[in-house]
Amino acid sequence: MKSKKNIVLKIGTTSIIKDGELNKDLINSLASSIKEHKQNGFNFIIVTSGAVQLGANELNLEQRPTALKSLQVASSVGQITLVNSFKEIFKTKDLRIAQVLMSKNVLEDRNQFINTSDALNELIAQDIIPVINENDIVATEELKFGDNDRLSAIVAIVVKAEKLVLITNQEGLFDSDPEKSNNAEKINYIEYDSEELAELIPLSATGEGVGGFSTKIMASQMAGFSGIPTQIITWSDECIKKVVNSEDIGTLVRPSSKKVKLKKLWIAYGMPIIGKIMIDDGAKNALTNDASLLSIGIKEIKVPFENNDGVEIFDSNNLLIAKGISKISSKEFSLGKEAESKVVIHKDNLLIL
C-alpha cells in the first residue's frame, strides 16, 4: 500500500477563537475535512493555538497575560478545554487524537529530537492525529518557541511533511498592510529564499496571539529551506480540499528543491551553538563543493569548542555560511599554513546555509 502524505495544519488564535470563545464550528468542519481526505491518502498533524486565550477567559482575565507565570497558568487551564473539545468533536467523526506538548529543548538535544520524531511518526502510523501545542507550563523565556508558527515548521520538518499549512485571519501574505491600504495586493506565489519575502514586514498584530505575519514568514523560510512548501490561508469549509488538490488559495511559499537529511535539519535549527570560527576563501570554496572543513582553512577561532560541540562558521566577510558538529576540540590543532592539517568538521556533520 502506498504510504500516505503528511500535512501539518497550524491554526492560529484568531481562527480558533471567535468572539472570545472556542470556535467549535471550525473544529467540526476541520474534523469533517480530515475524515474525508484521510481516506484519500493524507495524514494530518495539527498544531493549535488558543490555550492561553481560553485559560484567560476561564480565569476572567481582561486580556491575554504577558508575564511568564501568568502565561503558564492560563495555558494550563485553557489546554484542558482545548484538547477535550478536539477529542469530543473528532470522536463524532470516528477520529482519534493525541495531545502532544513540545518544548524547545526537544530540538537542542539530538536524542530527544529523534525520540520526538519517532513518537510522532508512531502516532501517525497508528492512525492517531497528533494535536500539538507548546508546553508553556515548563517553559522559560529561553526555552519558549515564542509562537506556534515556528513550532509548526519544526513539526513539519520532524514528520517530513508534504506541506505546512498556516491558517490565519488573512487570505495570505500581502505586499502591504491590507488594513491600511486599499491598494494592497495578495501575493499568490513567492520563493522561500527571495529578498521580497525576507523584506516583508509584519502585516498584522492582534491582542489574541503572539504570532504575527513576521513569524509566519520565518516559519515558511524554515520549512522552505527543508524542502517543504508552506501555504498561508484563511479558514473556510473547502480550504483543506483546495490545499490537498493544489488549487490556488492563499499564498504559496515555494521551497528549496533540495532535500535535506533530518540530521542536518537538526544542525540547522536544533543544535546548540558553542564554538565560532572564521575561515578563508579557499576553505569556503571547498565547503560549497562538499568537502570537510580542515584546520588549515581556519583563520580565527572566535569562540573555542570541544569535541562534538555545535560550531558556527563565518567567512572572511564575517557572514555566517555554515554550521556543523566538531570532530575535535579547538585545542587539538594549531592555526597557520605550516601547522598539521586536521579534519575539524566532517562533511557529513556540516550544513551549508
Buried (B, 14 or more C-beta within 10 A) or exposed (E): EEEBBBBBBBBBBBBBBEEEEBBBEBBBBBBBBBBBBBEEEBBBBBBBBBBBBBBBBEEEBEEBBEEEEBBBBBBBBBBBBBBEBBBEBBEEBEBEBBBBBBBBBBBBBBEBBBEBBEBBBEBBEEEBBBBBBBBBEEBEEEBBBBBBBBBBBBBBBBBBBBBBBBBBBBBBBBBBBBEEEEEBEBBEEBEBBBEEBEEBEEBBEEEBBBBBBBBBBBBBBBBBBBBBBBBBBBBBEEBBBBBBEEEEBBBBBBBBEEEBEBBBBBBBBBBEEBBBBBBBEEBBEBBEEEBBBBBBBBBEBBEEBEEEBBBBBBBEEEEEBBBBBBBBBBEEBEBEEEEEEBBBBBBEBBBBE
